[in-house]
Amino acid sequence: MANRRTSKLEKWAVHALARLWEIRNVLFLAVPYFFLLSWLFLGSSSIDSRPAEIFSVPESPVWAEPDSIHWFGTTGSGVDLFQLTRLAMGTSVAVAVVCSFFGISTAMLVVALFAFDSSEHRFRPIFVFSRAGFLLPAMAVLVIFAGGSGGSLPFAMLGIIVVTGFYLAPMIANWFEEGGKGPEVLAGFGLGLSWQDMLVGRVLPKVLRRLVGMFAQLVPVIILLEMALSFMGFTGDRLGVGAMIAYGQQSIIEAPWLAVCPGILASVVVAALSLLGAMVSKVTRSGLLPRHF
Amino acid sequence: MTRICFRYLALALVRWSGVLISLVLLVEFSFCVVGGSNRHVWGFDVYQSIPLELSVQPISWWELIAERSGATLLALAIAYGGALLFGYAWGILAGRFRRFRAASIFSLPFSLFSCVPGFWFVVLVAIHSYVVWKRPGFANELVVESGPNLLAWWNAAVVALPAMAVATAWQLRSVAGAIENEASRPFVKGLYLTGYSEDAIFYNNILQRALPGIVSLLDRTLPLVLGSFIFLEWAFHYDGVGSLLVESVRLGFYPGIVVSGMWMATLATAVTMGRQVVAKLLQPVQ
């Protein structure tokens, strides 16, 4: 066989294919995420999204029961409930994505304050502080903060971010500790590398990879949190599935679908995101989230 | 034994005090600094009599807490007790049948149920009660005045069920995970090669060695269950400690917030202390 030199293009293509094959699981999981989020976010934005206006019952209500045209029925003012729920779910998912991102970033920031310390008990303050903090349910903290600060979405989001950061910091600190005991780190110490070198070069990449799984698992949990706060009226007069169910309760006899139907879509979306989150977590080996929410 | 108990009691008291200080600061920060209220948590004027919104009849603090605690403890017994019972029993079974991915299969129904918003579930029960059974739906709409109060059990079970599902799913997977972790150690392979039966390896070795790890999971789901009760009780109009917290926050009634928050923290502290004592006693003597 002739000794043929491979062209640059051929080398690049082989390399790209190999990389794609390596991340095939991620690509496989990205597709359903893309479709689900596109479907949620591409809903009609021309609907009036003030729940107090939409759910006000006129003297002669024009609500329709669920049928083949209006899958979830309509409100008293004739607005299609399915489109409304889809819009509300889009908002909930967006809130959850933002809160998850900033919550994890806060946790990473807190852990980073201690991670560069080369002593063996570097994360002790985080663990000591969290053990006392975990005794108060996260939901209690959120209700007090969101309710006390006037009940608006930005404050509810701020509360979720801070609480998420607080509860995730010990888990991330544990990952750093696990990573610091790996054989490659011990070998690095043997070669004379410093803890800082090891942290940046060997421990941090592993932790960052697991954060993806944590993020994917956190999104459905925060959606449920946001919906609960919205149900209790602590996210202001904004369209949310919780608020829709709370408003729907006012017409529980005349139009029960107002409280029933939004929850169906919410459950399906949360179940889909939980399933995807579990799969991403399995690929990235993130483990179970701490059950404090 | 006594020394261990006192040691962990002192630790629990320190933590409890820390939670109390944090809670008072949280209330002050939320209502006064962010919310702009001019009533401070340490002002004597806020500790007035119980507002009518919290209790229709004039009632003392002690009576209010006793009434609310009783209702929440009943629901807690069902939710937390059920989570421990199913979580541990099925988790150990899932560990036994780990080759067949039993943890995923057993936890699937609970995980799916935990995707359902809990407050929506209790509203569904109320609607079903109204529409199908033609009877009052929410917990505060019918009071049993004579005979056995089965309705109290029904109401507590409705509130407890969503919280129990979430807690059970986590407990089951964690218990199975702890066992699987122990089963992946090299001594297990050694025992197989020596000729021990699978049952003997699992029950006499893996399970016994995994016991301290399993016991350490005992109190993990309690804050989650108590946190779930906050919105579940409020959604189902169930007069418990959780709904007392939400109503107090809505009214800006600081004593109610502090009392309900500390009630939850006290319970979590007591269970954590109990778990620590048991874990210490189970630890092999060096």
Interface residues (C-beta under 8 A of the other chain):
Chain A: R131 A132 G133 F134 L135 L136 P137 A138 M139 A140 V141 V143 I144 F145 G147 G148 S149 G150 F155 P220 L224 M227 A228 F231 M232 G233 V241 G242 I245 Q249 I252 I253 P256 A259 V260 P262 G263 A266 S267 V270 A271 S274 L288 P290 R291 H292 F293
Chain B: V14 R15 W16 G18 V19 S22 L23 L26 V27 F29 S30 F31 V34 G35 G36 S37 S111 L112 C115 V116 P117 G118 F119 W120 F121 V123 L124 A126 I127 Y130 V131 G137 V166 A167 W170 R173 S174 G177 R220 T221 P223 L224 L226 G227 S228 I230 F231 W234 A235 L245 V246 V249 R250 G252 I257 S260 G261 M264 A265 A268 T269 T272
